[in-house]
Amino acid sequence: MSQHLDTLLIYLKGVGQARAELLKKELQLETFADLLQFFPYRYIDKTQFTEINKINEETGSVQLKGVLKQIEVIGQKRGKRLTAWLEDGTGRSGLVWFNSIVWLQRSLKENAQYLIYGKPDLFNNKFSIKHPEMELLAQAETQLSGKLVPVYSTTQKLNARYITSKTIAKLTLDIFEQIQERDIEENLPKKILEKYRLINRYAAVKNIHHPINENAANHARRRLKFEELFIDQIKILRTKQHRHTISKGFIFQNIENNFNEFYKNHLSFELTNAQKRVMKDIRKDVLSGKQMNRLLQGDVGSGKTIVALLAMLMAVDNNYQAALMAPTEILAQQHYENIKLSLEKIKISVALLTGNIKGKERKNILSALENNEIKILIGTHALIEETVKFNNLGIVVIDEQHRFGVEQRAKMWMKNELSPHILVMTATPIPRTLAMTYYGDLDVSIIDELPPGRKEIKTLHYKESHRLRVFGFMQEQIKAGRQIYIVYPLIEESEKVDLKNVMEGIQVMEKTFPKPQYQIGIVHGRMKSADKEFEMNRFLKNETQIMVATTVIEVGVNIPNATVMIVENAERFGLSQLHQLRGRVGRGSDQSFCILMTDDKLTSEARVRIKTMIETTDGFKISEVDMQLRGPGEIEGTRQSGVPQFRIADIIKDENILREARLSAEEILENDPQLNAEEHLQLKKFLNAENVKVKRWGKVS
């Protein structure tokens, strides 16, 4: 936009110093450009009028046209109100105000013709409108009535200072009286406008604020949604392009003894086609001479860890070290034991480093690591500490990467002068639209099939009235030698929320499954790490048959003999969390079950979640439903990670527009990476001028 639009709002008629400061504080609006990019979220159709005698109890907001009669103040003190009547020849409607009475009494003109807008309510068999929007009919031609009127988000403080949606609409109208079409410069190439039949930028901005009809508003919305998503995709892809251009990476040229020995002689199963496909992606990355920055998505139990191990063996074969960072000590310990066991016969040194490892043991690990005696280091946040120095770190694997903050992850990349290759893994499937917008600057690989021999987990829904049936099923499973998780949403009873809790659960379980026939363990977030680890190890060794827990066991724990997951108050959990919990079972060859226990009464959204869990085990389908229910900003991991907020686009509803925008951005950058072609100069100028640096939670380097 032009320099004219950089004018501060204080210089716009009707604003002034106080209003300008309030608009900046409440809505972050400071300039003409800011206000023009503050789009209305809906419109009121004031092209239609309703006759008063047509109003009934089902009537919504209406626009009336008539003469104002009998303006008077009624009542005293708190009961004081201003009333009037509007007559249109077919009947009369009451009008009533409880605020700003003195000002309104001076302003309103009896016997004048008015346009009235509001929602009629029935009181004492008469319809009246509380705090209606009022406008003299004589002024309507030059102002906002008689058309689609924009409605803007405001705040309580703004309304208290009479800066209403109508005020903002009037201010945007005043701006358009001061600017010309050239002030709102086009930023999309002509061929894109023609291909997708998009209106020009000036027309779009004008019609989003003041459309002459619904068709004009629709064209404006489509154009501005496309522009917003296209600019976002161009930025993402240019970031990726820039990284590939400047970011050098280690070349893992040799696939020698360790990789081949393990793959051919010690891998006890055949990789799935999806795993082989991902290995090819990684192999291509580490040979490219560029730093790998790859996101590995895979559902619970799809075999991401073995892919990560093979990638780390590539580093070891080229005399580099590898690191694997996990979000919890339990998960880090599990990775360590599994990887150490897997590599036992090929004698690769593997070490574990967590916050609980101290003293001489820690000192020895740090010394061996710096001397290149440790080839693979597995650990928690402890790995990012300054005292942890690698000799030659070649690859970093981050498990459940959204559990780490951006700064925490970045510290791992600084362990070398030349950044190591990065492989980030998540078992929380990301919807396609979310991956395009938040992970768009990473290379993405997906493991979309489970290893052979795994049986699909059966998901069942039982209400509180069927609890005895569930107890009977638990006894059958334990008798068959299986183990059971029971997950509760709370640790202790809450006065505010009537939910099942772990402490109550332990009491019920101990009565229903008494010692010595049954052994029960407990794990929750308030326990010390050592105590949690002790209980998990008991369960792992099958010394306890029932594990009562909170969602602390949600991620990563791998106990093949556990075949039943019972989730209490399942209606209180999000879909993503339910799917993660279900993934704790089904790790072995036996049939596994997930039982969702709920209250007898469910909300409509809870019914959708439960129904989705029963109908599918596909994490990607579940993530799509989850995003539709909660919105993109609430998907697990995105809230703390800088999710971009779009002004007008909605990546759930506008998926088709997003795809068009992504395709267009890819085509342009493929043919003109520097945007130096004449047809792209305006786009380049816009991007350079905007120069907004957005932190992306998917950007890891």
N, C-alpha and C positions, 0 to 999 in steps of 0.2 A: 504494500500500500504506500501511497505518496507521503511526502513530508507533511502535507496539509493534514493528513490523518494522525500525525504525531502530536497535534495540538492538544493541550491539556483541557480536560472537561470544564475547568474553572472558567474558561473563555467561551463556553457555550451558553447561549441565552437561557436563563431560568435555572442555572446551576449555582454559581457563586462559590465562595470559599468553604462555607460550612457543608453544603451539599457535596461538593467535590471530595472533601475529606471523608465524608461518610460513605460515598460510593466506592472510594478506594479501600477503606477499611472493611466494609461489609461484603463487597463483591469483587474486589481487586480490579476495579475499573478506573483507569487513570486518564486515558486519551480517547480521542474520537474513534480510533481503530479498535481499542478495547471494547467500546460500547457497541460498535457495529459487529463485533465477533461474539457478543453476548446474545445468543439466539433465543427467541421465544420457544417455549416447549409445547404450546398448543395455541389454538385460535378460537375466538368467539365469533360465531356467524351473526353479524348484525345486518345482514342483507334481508333478514326475514322479520316480520312483525306478527305478534299474536293479538287477537282481539280479546279483550278482558272477559267476555262471556264464554270464551272457549277454554278458560283455565279450569283444571280439575285437580284432584288430589295426586294424580300421577304425572302432572306437568313438571318438567324440569325448569332450568333457567330460561327466561323468556325476555324478549325485547318488546316493550309497549310504547305506544305513542298517544299522548293525550294532554289534557289541560290540568294543571295543578290547582287544587282547591283546599280550603280549610286548613291552612298551616297553623298549628297551635302547639303550645307546650302543655304537657299533662303531668301530674304527679309532683312529688317533692323529694329532694335529696337523692337517695340511691334509686328511688323509683321514678325519677324524672326522665321524661322522654319527649321527643319532638314527633308529631304525627302530621300526616297530610293525606289527601285523597287524589288519585289520578282518574280522570274520567275520559273515556274515548268514544262515547256515543252508544256503545254496546253494554256498558256497565262501569263499575268503579272498583278500584283496588286500593287497599290501604298501603301507606308507606310509613315506616317507623325508624327512628334513629335514637340510639342511646348515648352516643358520643358526639363531641364537637357541636353541641346543641346551639350555643350562642352564635358561632360562626355560620352555621347552616341557616339559622333564623334570619340573619342579615343577608345571606347570599341568595336564598331561594325566592323566586318571584311568583306570587299568587296570580292565577288566571293566565299565566304564560304557558306556551306549549313546550313540552319536554319529551325527550327520549329517555326511557327508564329501562335498566337491565338488572335482573336479579332472579332469585328463586322464590316463588310464592309459597307461603305456608298457610294452612287453614287454622284459624283461631276464632272461637265463638261463631262458627259457621260463616266466617268472612275471610277472604284471602287478603294477605298483606305481605309486603316484601320488606325485610329488615336490611337497613343500610344499602339501598339500591345505588347503582351507578346512575348519575344524573347528568343530563346534557340538554341545554336549550336547543330546541329544534332549529332555531335561526342560525346557530353556529355550527350545526352538524355538517353542512356542506363543505366547510373549510377544515373540519377536524377529522376525527377518526371513525365516526359512526357511519352506518350504511355500507359497511364492507366487512372483510374478515379482520378482526381486531386481535393483534398479538397479545399473548399472556406470558409474562416473564416471571422468573423466580425472584422473590424479594425476601426481605427479612423483617422481623418484628421491629427492629430499630429503624429501618428505612420507612416502614409504614407509619410509625409513630411520628416521623418528621415529614409526613405527607409525600414521601417518594414511593409511589405505588407503581404497579405494573403499567397503569395508564400514563403515569409521569414518564416512565422509561420509553414507552411507545412514542410519546410526544417529543422527547429528546432525540430519538433516532430520526424522526421525521424532520426535525430542525437541522440535523446534520446533512441530510440529503438535499436540503434547500441551499446548503453552502458548498457542496462539492459537485464535481463533474465526473463523467464516466471514466476519464483518464486517471482520476485519483485512485480508483480501485483497479490496479493493473492485473491483466490476465497472467496466470502462472501455470496453466496447463497447455501443452503443445496442441496446435490446431488439429493434428491428426487424431488425437485422443478425443477432443470435443466432437469431431465429426463421427468417429467410430461409435461412440456411446451416446450420441445425440444429446450432448450436454449444453446447457445455455451458458453464455459468457459470465464471467465472475461478477461484474457490476450488477447485471440483471439478477443474478442469484442472491447477492447480498441484499439488494433492494427488495426483492420479492419474498425473502425469508422474513423480513420485518413488516412489510406492508404489501401483501399480495392482493391483487384485484379480485382473485377468486381461488378456489381450492386447487384448480389445475396449475395455476401459477405457483402456489405454495409447494405443490408436489414436485414440480420441475426444479425449484430452488433447493428443496431438501435433497433431492437426488444428486444434484451438481455438487453441493457442499459436502455431502457425505463422501462422495467419490474423491473430491479434492483432499479431504482430511485423511482418508485412508491411504490414498496414493502418496501424499507427502510423507506420511509415516513410513510406508514401505520403502520409498526412495531413501529415506534416512537410514533405515535398518540395513538395506542392501549395500549402501555406500560404506557404512561402518564395516560390514563384512568384507567388502571389496578392499577397503583400506587396510584392514588387518592382514588379508592375504598378500597384499603388496609389500608391506613393511615388516611383517612379523616373521622373522626367521625361526626355524625349528630344527631340532636334532633329526638327523637322518638315520633311521634304523635299517641299515642296509642288510645286515646279516640275520638270517633266520637259521640258527645253527642248532647246536646240541640240545640246549634246554627246551626250546620250543618244540622241536621235532620229537625229542625223546618223550616229553610229556604227552604231546598230542597223539603220537602213534602207539605208545606203550603203557601209558598210565591214565589215560582218560577212559573211564569205565563205561562210557555211553557215546552214542553218535550225536554230534551236534545237529540241531534242527536246521532246516534250510534258512530260517530267519537269522539264526545265530551265525551261520556261515556267511550270509549276506553282510552282516554287521562287521564280521572280521575282515572282509574284503574292503569295506569302507575305511576301517582303521588302518589296514595295511597300506592303502593308497595314501592316506594322510601322512603316515610316518615316513614315507618315501619321498614326499613332495618337496621337502626342504622348507616348508612353511609350518608354523606352529599349529598342531591339531587343536581344535576347539569344538568338540563334538558332544552333543547331548544324546544319551542312550535312554530311550523310553522303552519300558517293558512292563507288562503286567506282573503282579505278584506271582513268583514261582516260574517266571519265563526263562530264567537262566542268564541273567545279566552278569552275575558274579563270575561265572566261568569265562565269559567273554573278557571281563576286566582282567582276570588272571592271565589269560593268553596275551593280552596287550602288554601287561607288565613283564611277561617273559620275553617279549620282543625287545624291551628296554634292556633287560639283563643280558641277553645275547649280544648286545652291542656295548657292553660294559658300562651301562647306566644303571642308576638306582631307580626304584619305583616306590611310590607312597600311596596308601589307600586310607582315606579319612572317613570315618563313620560318625553319626551324630550321638551315639550312646555307647557307654562302656560295654553293655551286654552285647550289642551288635559288633563292636570292634573285637571283643573277645571271641565271638563266634566266627567272624571272618578269619581271625588269626589261627584258631584251632583247625578250621577247615582247610585253609591254604597251606598251613604247615604240614598237615597230614597228607594233602595232595602232592606236595613237593618233597616228601620225606625221602623218596628213593632217588631223587636227582640232586639231593644235597645242596639246595639253595638256601642261604641263610635268611631266615624270616624272623622279625622281632615285633613285639607289641609294646606300644608306649601310650599310657593313659595317665590321668592325673593321680591315680592311686599308686603308680610305680615311682618310688622315691629312693633316696639314699644311694647306696653303693650300686644297686641294680640299675638305677636310672643313669648314674654316672658311666657305668660300663657300656650301656646301650648308646649313649651319646658319643662316647669315644669310638666305639666300633662303627657307628654310622659315619662319623667324620673321616675315618680311615678306610672307608669303602669296604669294610668287612661285612656289613649288613646290606643285602641287596634289595630286600623288600621290607618296608616299615609300615606297619598297620597301627592305626590309633584313632584317637578322638581329637578334640580341639587342642590337646597337648602338642600335636604336631606343628602348630603354627607359632609356638613360643620361640623367642629369639635364640634361646640356648640350643635349639634343635638345628644342627647344621649338617647338611648333606655334603658328600664328596662330589657327586655328579648326578644330580636328580634329573631324570629324563622324562618321567611321566607321573602325573598325579591323577588319581581316581577319587572322585567325590561321590560317596553313596548318599542317597536321599538328600541331594544338594540343596533343596529349598529349606532344609533345617539349619543351614549355615547362613550367616549374614554375608553381604557382599564384601565387606572389609575383611572378614575372617577368611573367605576363600582367596581374596587377593594376596594375603600374606604368604600363601603357599606358592604363588607364582614368583615371588621375590626370593625364593630360596636359592635361585641360580642367577647368574648374570644374564644368561640366555633363558628365557622362560621355558619351562618344561611343557610337554604335550599335556593337554587337559581332556579328560573324559569324565563328564558329569552324568550321573545315573539317577533316574527317578522311577519309582514304582507307582507314582501317582499319575496316571495317564492324563495328558494335556489335550483338551479339545483342539481340533484342527485350527479353528480360528484363533484360539489363544496362542497356539504354537507359532502361527504366522506373525502375530503382533508382538508377543513378548519374547519368543525364542528365535525370532526371524533372522538374527545375525549369527546364529550358530548353525553348524551342520547337524542335521537331525537323523538319527538312525532309530528304527523301531523293531523290536522283537515282538511279532504279533502272532506267535504260536507257542503253545506249551510243549514241554518235552514229552515224548511218547510214553505211554504207560500211566500218565496222570489221569485220574478219573475226575470228571467235573463235580465240583462241590454241590451237593443238594441243599438248597436254601428253603427253610420252612418258617412259617409265621404262626405263632401261638399267642393267644391272649391270656391274661392272668387266670381266667377261669379254667384253663387247660394245664395248669402247672403240674398237677399230679401225673399227668400223662408224660410230661417232659422228664420228671424224676424217674419214672419207670424206664424211659429210653436211656437215661444216663446210667442206670444200674446195668442194663443190658450191655452197653458199650464198655463199661469198666470190667464186667465179667469176661468180655471177649479180649481183655488185655489192653484196651485203648485208654487214652487220657483225654481230659476235658478242660477247656478254658471257660470261665464265666466272667464276663466283663461288665462292670457297673460304671455309671456315669459319675458317681460321687464317692468320696472316701468315707465321709461321715454324714449323718442325717442333717438335713437342712430345714430350718423352720420356714423358710420362704418357698422352697420347692419340694413338692412331694414326689421324690424319686427314690428308686432303690439305691442302696449304698453298700460299699464293700463290707463295712463292719456288721451291718445287719445280715448281709449275705453269708458271711463266715458263720454266724450263729445259726442261721437256717440250715446251711450245709452240714455243720457238725451234728445237728440233731437228726437230719435226714440220712447222712452218711457217716455214722459213728465210728470211732476207733475201736479196736485195732484193725477192723476189716478194711477201712478206708483211711487214706492219708490225704490231708488237704493243705495246700500252700497258699500264701498271700503275697501279692506284690502291688505296691502303689507308689505314687510319686513322692510321698513324704518320707519314705524309708531311706536309710543310708545306702549308698551304692553297694557297699559290701554285703548288706543284708539282702538287697534285691538280687545280687549275684548269687548268694547262697541259695535263696529260694528257687531261682531259675535253674541252677545246677541240679537241685533236688528233682525238679520236674523233668529236666533233660535226662537224668539217670533213671527215671520212672520210679523214684522213691515216693513221689506224691502222684495221686491219680487225678486230682482236681486242683486247678489253679484259679483262685479267685483274685481278680485284678481290676485295675482301672485301665485306661488306654495306654499305659506305659508299655504294654506288650504289643502295641499296634504295629511297630516297624521292625522288620528284619529277623525276629526270632524264628529259628528253624528247628522244629521238633516233629519229625515225621510221624511219631507214634500218636501225636495229638490229632484226633479225628473229629472232635466236636467243638464248635465255638458257639457259646450261648451269649447273646447280647441282651442285657436287661435294659428296659426303657429304650428300646431301639428307635422309637419315634423321636427321641431327643438327639440322635446322632445325625450328622450330615451323611450324604451318600458316599462321599470320598472316604470318610472315616469308617463307615460300615464295610465298604469294599476292602479297605486295608485290614480290618479286623478279620474278615472272612479269609483273607489270604494267609492267616497264621495256621490254618489247617489245610489239608489237601496236599501236604508235602511228601507223603509216601504213596504207596501203591494201593492202600486200602480206601474204601469209600468214606468220604468225609461229609460232615453236615454242618451247616450254619443255621442256628435257631434264633429267630428274632422274636423276643418277648416284648409285648406292648400292653399298654392300658387297653381297656375295652373300647374306649372312645378315642378316635383319631381325627386330627385335622385333615383337610383335603390334601395339603402338601405332604404330610406324613404318609398318607395312603399312597401317594405317587412314589415316594421313596421306597416304601416297603414293596410295592408292586414291581418296581424296577429291579430291586435286589432279587426277587423271586424269579423274574422272567429272564435275566441275563447275568452271566459272569464276565462279560466283555467289559473291561475297564474303560475302553474308549467310548462305548455307548453310554456307560454310567456317567462318565465325565461330561458328556454332552447334556444329559438330563440335569446333572448337578449344576451346570452353568446356566441352564434355562431357569432353574429354580432360584439360584442364589445370585446370578450375575457374575461377570468376569472378575470383578474386584474382590470377590469373596472366596474364590477358589483357593484351596489350601496352598499356602506358600506365597501367594501373590500379594497379600495385604501388606506384608512388611518389605516388599521388594521393589517399590517404584513402578507400579502399574500405571501406564499412561492413561490419562483421562481424556476422552474425546468430547468435544463440544456438542456434536450433533450425531455422529455415527454411533451405532450400536452393533458390536461385532457378533452378537447373537442373531439379531433380526436382519442385519445387513451382510450376511455371509456372502451372498452372491456379488454384492458390490465390492467387498473385500477381495474376492478372488479376481475380479476384473482389474482392480487396482494393483494387486500383486503381479499379475501377468503383465500389465502395462509397464510397471516399474522394471521388471526383469528384462523385458524387450528393449526398453530405452537404454539401460545400463550395459546390456550386452553389445549393442551397436555403437554406443557413444558413452564410454565409461566416464569421461571427464566432462560430459555435457557441454562440449565445445561447438557442436553443430548449431547453425543459426536458429533452427527451430526450437532449440533447447535453452537458448540464452536467457530468456525470461524466467524459466524454471530455475536455472542456476543462480540468477540474480536474487530470486525469492529465497532460495535455500541459504545463500550466503548472508542475506539481510536478516533472516530469522535467527539463524545460528543459535538455536536453543539446544542446550545439552541436556538430554534426558537420561537419567540413570535407568538402565534396564536390568531387571533381575536375572534375565537370561544371559546378559553379557558378562562373561567370566574373565576376560583378559583386558 
